[in-house]
Amino acid sequence: MTQLTVLFLPESAYGPTNQCIGLGDLLLKRGHRVVFASESSWAGKLAPLGFEERLVDLAEPDPDAGEEDAGKFWTDFIAETAPEFRKSTTEQLSTFVLPTYQALIDGAKYAEPALRKILADVRPDVVVEDNVVLFPALTTSGAPFVRIVSCNPLEVPGPGVAPGLSGLAQDQPETWPPFREELDRTHRELWESFNAWVVEQGAAPLPELEFMPRENAANLYVFPEEADYVAERPLDGSWTRMDSSVRLTDEEYVVPPAVADRPADSALVYLSLGSLGGADVELMQRLVDVLATTRHRYIVSKGPQADRITLPDNMVGEQTLPQTKVIPQVDLVITHGGNNTTTEALHFGKPMVLLPLFWDQYDNAQRMDELGFGIRLATYAFADEELTGAIDRLLADTDLRAALAATGERIRARDGLRVGADVIERVGLEHAASRA
């Protein structure tokens, strides 16, 4: 077997990075060299897993700053803009989505010179990006480029599917045009500017109003077949679906006796708003306080402001938890609808209560609700009894729980992590052979 050099560039948040860690770990076990070009706050976090680290700044470093938590920029960004999440998805296009794209683009532009140097030094056989904006150094390096969509697959638009980031229903196409018109109005100028810069760097023009290319050596996306949109929006042969991508690097998790020892009518529930959503302390504390009134027991991923969240006696929790080892042991998941958590819950056959905050979380929450895999609630406007009632209805629905358990078995059998690693390996081997 030829040893490949695979370079990953994930977006700096935990979701995309964990997605790439899962794939990179499998490639590493196959004997390949795996390099992460990661934002500088990830320094020292990836090398212990066996990866090479090549750090990239996305902005001018602060010489007075100490060591930062991994992904701190986005944690702070989300915490500061949390009031925007109370607005509709259409309103958020100008007040949250546009500034987010601008921040991502600013980072890509700042990183371009350093990233070109890294690529020249590493000389990868294949480069893999998991992000929502292109770093053109990756597509102009001479190595084949693999795109990962680890958001909801509505990130790839089409006329037969609801617009991405809208949270609109598939069976209500009459609601789609106003959102699309507002997207065009708010994002057209930014896209034109970014596309012009991408072309200046030597990369191909981007698709209309899209910030990532489609014409790549391969495209991967993470979403189970049972929830996919391919009937309404077919994808060409460059796309491979990874039904799930459950990393194997999480440590084991033993459920603490405080919640493991519970009455027969008490379920065990996992609560997580993700590494970014957990920064909204007010929302997290409200959820905890409402859930404290129930008979159930809870494992809580408290997020980056863990020390500000007080847990009652029917809960245990930490700032971060080995989620892929927690979910198999619970009966239900309360989630923000991030793509990792949503697909991992389906991978293990668990029903969900979904409280979306931003980005594709609305799309995932809507999809799970319209397919009957979970219940979507209004994140900031739900009544206490809506949350507790949703939990009890899902737990009492034995037919749904049996169907989800069977769905999880099918998803696990399709082994999406291996599927994705196979695609990356194939692309790399073809390039290595041509370079020999």
FENQUI-V503074 format. One record per pair of residues at least 6 apart in sequence whose C-alpha atoms are under 7 Angstrom apart, sorted by the first residue. I is the first residue (numbers start at 1). GAP is how many residues later the second one is. If there is no record, write none. Layout:
<<I:GAP> <I:GAP>>
This chain:
<<3:28> <3:29> <3:30> <4:28> <4:29> <4:121> <4:424> <5:27> <5:28> <5:29> <5:119> <5:120> <5:121> <6:27> <6:28> <6:29> <6:118> <6:119> <6:120> <6:121> <7:27> <7:28> <7:29> <7:30> <7:117> <7:119> <7:120> <7:121> <8:12> <8:27> <8:28> <8:29> <8:119> <8:120> <8:121> <9:27> <9:28> <9:29> <9:119> <9:120> <9:121> <10:6> <10:7> <10:10> <10:28> <10:119> <10:120> <10:121> <11:6> <11:119> <11:120> <12:26> <12:27> <12:59> <13:58> <13:61> <14:57> <14:261> <15:325> <16:114> <16:134> <19:226> <21:226> <22:223> <22:224> <22:225> <22:226> <23:394> <23:397> <23:398> <24:10> <26:395> <27:394> <28:6> <34:17> <34:18> <35:16> <35:17> <35:18> <36:15> <36:16> <36:17> <36:18> <37:16> <37:17> <37:18> <37:19> <38:16> <38:17> <38:18> <39:16> <39:17> <39:18> <39:19> <40:15> <40:16> <40:17> <41:27> <41:28> <41:29> <41:30> <42:28> <42:29> <43:12> <46:7> <47:6> <56:55> <56:58> <56:59> <57:54> <58:49> <58:50> <58:52> <58:53> <59:48> <59:51> <75:201> <75:204> <78:198> <79:200> <79:201> <82:198> <84:8> <84:11> <84:12> <85:272> <85:273> <86:294> <89:77> <90:76> <90:89> <93:90> <93:93> <94:92> <98:89> <104:29> <105:28> <108:27> <112:23> <112:25> <115:22> <116:21> <119:22> <124:19> <125:18> <125:303> <125:306> <125:307> <126:17> <126:18> <126:19> <126:301> <126:302> <127:11> <127:16> <127:17> <127:18> <127:19> <128:17> <128:18> <128:19> <129:17> <129:18> <129:19> <130:17> <130:18> <130:19> <130:20> <132:79> <132:80> <133:78> <133:79> <134:77> <134:78> <136:62> <136:65> <136:67> <138:7> <139:6> <139:64> <140:62> <140:63> <144:73> <145:71> <145:72> <146:70> <146:71> <146:72> <146:73> <147:71> <147:72> <147:73> <148:71> <148:72> <148:73> <149:71> <149:72> <149:73> <150:71> <150:72> <150:189> <151:188> <151:209> <152:187> <152:208> <152:211> <152:212> <153:68> <154:9> <154:10> <155:9> <157:6> <157:7> <158:75> <160:72> <160:73> <161:9> <161:71> <161:72> <162:6> <162:7> <162:8> <162:11> <162:14> <163:13> <163:17> <164:196> <164:199> <165:194> <165:195> <165:197> <165:198> <166:196> <166:197> <167:195> <167:196> <167:199> <168:198> <169:197> <188:21> <191:18> <195:10> <195:11> <198:7> <199:6> <206:6> <206:7> <207:6> <217:210> <218:20> <218:21> <219:19> <219:20> <219:21> <220:19> <220:20> <220:21> <220:22> <220:200> <221:19> <221:20> <221:21> <222:19> <222:20> <222:21> <222:22> <222:23> <223:18> <223:19> <223:20> <223:21> <223:120> <224:19> <224:20> <224:119> <224:187> <225:18> <242:174> <242:175> <242:177> <242:178> <243:168> <243:173> <244:99> <244:100> <244:103> <244:167> <244:172> <244:173> <245:171> <245:172> <246:78> <246:98> <246:171> <250:72> <250:74> <250:75> <251:71> <252:73> <253:69> <253:72> <253:73> <259:38> <259:39> <259:55> <259:56> <266:29> <266:30> <266:31> <267:29> <267:30> <267:64> <268:28> <268:29> <268:30> <268:62> <268:63> <269:28> <269:29> <269:30> <269:61> <269:62> <269:63> <269:64> <270:28> <270:29> <270:30> <270:57> <270:60> <270:62> <270:63> <270:64> <271:27> <271:28> <271:29> <271:30> <271:62> <271:63> <271:64> <272:28> <272:29> <272:30> <272:62> <272:63> <273:62> <273:63> <274:29> <274:62> <275:28> <275:29> <277:80> <278:6> <278:24> <278:25> <278:26> <279:24> <279:25> <279:26> <281:24> <281:28> <285:24> <288:23> <290:94> <292:20> <292:22> <297:17> <297:18> <298:16> <298:17> <298:18> <299:16> <299:17> <299:18> <300:15> <300:16> <300:17> <300:18> <301:16> <301:17> <301:18> <301:19> <301:20> <302:15> <302:16> <302:17> <302:18> <303:16> <303:17> <304:15> <306:13> <327:18> <328:20> <331:19> <332:18> <332:19> <332:20> <333:17> <333:18> <333:19> <333:20> <334:18> <334:19> <334:20> <335:17> <335:18> <335:19> <335:20> <336:18> <336:19> <336:20> <336:21> <336:25> <337:17> <337:18> <337:19> <337:24> <337:27> <337:28> <338:23> <339:25> <346:62> <347:61> <347:64> <347:65> <348:60> <349:55> <349:56> <349:58> <349:59> <350:54> <351:22> <351:23> <351:43> <351:50> <352:21> <352:22> <352:23> <353:21> <353:22> <353:23> <353:37> <353:38> <354:11> <354:21> <354:22> <354:23> <355:21> <355:22> <355:23> <355:24> <356:6> <356:9> <356:23> <357:22> <365:11> <366:10> <368:6> <369:6> <369:7> <375:15>>
